[in-house]
């Protein structure tokens, strides 16, 4: 999958780095798209890719993935603790 020129693994890596860089911070969809794709957010272009890739990140994080990356009802995302990955 490509979105804004990034293949899925690079997109996932960029999102994880963003979340891990500010544990506990809540990111809006607009902020995530700007940081990861470096384009202006548009719901029809980005919502499906955002939700799909957050789901992928949660799976990669294992059983605690849904607790590590949370999406509140306001559709922003946050990482309450530091993620270590290699």
N, C-alpha and C positions, 0 to 999 in steps of 0.2 A: 504494500500500500504506500502510496505517495501522497503527501499533503503539503502544499507549499514548498515542494522541492525536497522534502526530507523523507527518506525511507523509514518504515516503521521502527526498526531498531534504533536509529539515530533520534527519532522523535521521542521514543520512550526514554532513551538515555537523557535527552535534554529536559524532559518533564521531571524525571527523577532528580536530576541535579538541581532543578529549580525548587522542587519541594524540599529537598534535603538542605538546601542553602539557607532556609528560614523555617526551622521547626516551629510548629504552632501557628505560623502565619496562615491566614486564609487568603487564597488567590481567587480573583474573579476569573470567569471564562475569558474575558477580554485580556486580562494580564497574562494568563497562560498562553493564549494564542500569540500575543505580542512577543513574549519571551521565547517561545518555542519555534514559531513559524516566522516571526519578525514581519507580520502583516497585520492589518486592521481586522478585528474580529467581525465575522458575519455569521449569524446563526445557521443559515442554510448551508454554508460551506464548512463550518467548523464543529457544530454540535455533535454530530455522529462520530467524527474522528476523535473528539475530546473524550466522549463517554467510552468509546471502544478502547482507547489507549489507557485510560484510567483503569478500566476493567483488566487490561493486560498487565499493568503494573501491579495491581492487587494480586493477580494470580502468581506473578513472579515472586512476590513477597511472601507467599505461602498462606498458612492458616490465619495469620494476623493481618493480612493485606487490607481487609476492609476496615480494620481499626487503625492501621497506620495511615492509609490514605482515605480520608472521609470526604464525602460530598454531601454537605448539608442541603436542606430543602431550597435554599437560595441559589443552588447550583454553582457554588464556588467550591474550591477544593483546598484542603489543608493537610499538612503532615505534622502531627503532634509531637513526633520525636525524630531524632536523627536516624537516617537510614545508612547503613554501611553496606557497600557492595564493592566487588572487585571487577 
